[in-house]
Amino acid sequence: MRVLVINGPNMNLLGKREKDLYGSWTLEDLHRALWEKGKALGMEVDLFQSNHEGEIVEKIQGAGDYDYLVVNAAAYTHTSVAIRDALLALGKPFIEVHMTNIYAREPFRHHSYLSDVALGQVVGFGVWSYFLALDALAYIEEGEGGPGGD
């Protein structure tokens, strides 16, 4: 199984920004750990981060060889119809991830342009949100649930 993890704007500042919200892991720490977690689950995990909406859209458009995506569009979650449209055009299942609980933050963060077309959301567990998403994909791939499942 091939999984592409996409991180949006400001995720490159992990470990430096708002440590009370995002913790002390750097993006490099997270990428290394996700690659190892994927390997342990029998997944090939590729990782991508950009601060630019167009680059994220292009990465999604070129993701046809992946089975699943894990997407933390960060601030673009709440603003980007373009990322939503790219995900719909790709037609691959994806899980939306956020390190913080977006529903417990400012009201403008409560709306996601991605949630209604995602397999599901994992929010509020810090870096563990990503690991939970990979576990969920492994579970779905084993036929133990998912869309239309138990």
N, C-alpha and C positions, 0 to 999 in steps of 0.2 A: 504494500500500500504506500502510495506517495502522497505526502501532505505538504502543502505550502502554508507557512505562517507569515502573515503580513502585518506589519506594525506601521501605524501612521505617525503623524507629526508629534514631535517632542519626545517620542519614545527613546530617541537616541540620548536623551538627557537623564535616563534612569540612573539612580545612584547619586545624582547631583541635585535633582529638583524635588521639592516637596517630599522629603523623606518620610514625613509623618503619614503621607498618603500612599506613596509608591515604594517605600522601603529603600534598602541600600544596595540591592543588586543592580549591576550595570546591565545594559542591553547585551553586552558580550557574555556576561555571566548567564543571563537568561537564554541566549541562543545556544551556548555550549550545553546547558542543562537540558534544553528541549531536544537537542540533537541526540544526547545520550538517552533521554527518556524514550524518544522515538525508536532508537536502536533496540532498546530493551523490549519494546512492544512489537518489534518486527516491522517498523515503519521507516521509510526514507523521509526525513524531514528537511526541507529547505526553508531558509529564513530570509526575509526581506524587510527593510525599513526605509521609508522615505518621508520627508517633510512636504513633498509636493504631490498634490492631488492627481495631476496628470500622470506622474510616474507610477502611482498606485493603480490607476485605471489601466495603464499599459501593461503592468505586471499581471493584473487579473486577466486581461485580454489574452495574454500569452501563456496562461496556466492550463491549457487544454490537456497536458499530459499528467496532471495531478488528479488523484481520486477525490480528495477533499481539500478544503481550505480552512484555516483558522484565522479569523480577521479581527484585529483590534484597529479599527479605523481612527481611534482616538477622537480628537475634536471633529473630524470629518463624519463621524457617526451621526452627528446632530445637524449636519449641513449639506452633505453631498449626495445629491440625486445621481451624479455621474458615477460614483462608486457603486451605488445600488444598481444602476442600469448595467454596469459592467459585470457585476455578479450575476444578474439575471440573464444577460447575454451568454455568459460562460456556461451557465446551466449546471454547475457543479455544486454539490452540497457543501455548506460551510457552517461553522459555529462562530458566533460573534462572542468576543471575549473583551472584558474590561477588568483592569486590576482593582478599580474602586467600584463601589455600588453606585452606579450613575443615578439611581432612583432616590438615593439619600443625599444627593448633592444639589446644586443649583437647579431651579426649575427648567432652565433651557437645556439641561443635560438629560432630562427625563424622556425626551423623544428620540428614538432611533429610527433612521431611515432604512436600517438593515434588519431589524428584529423580526418583522413579519415575513421575511423571505429566507430567514436562516433556519437551520435544523433546530437551533436552540441558542440560548445565551448562557454564559458563565460570567458572573459579575461579582466583584466584591471580595475576592479571595487573594488579592495581590498576585504574585507570580504563580501561585497555585492555580489560579484561574486557567492558565495555559495547560498545566499538567492535567487538570480535570477534563479539559476539552480533548486532549489526546486520549485519555482513558475512555471518554465517551465514544470517540471514533473507533477505538479498538473494540469496544462493547458492541457498537452498531455493526461493525464489520463481521463480528462473530455471529450475527443474527440474533442477538439478545435484546432487541428492542429497536428503537428508532421510529421513523415515520411509518405509521400503519402497524407498528409492532405493539408489544405489550408494555 
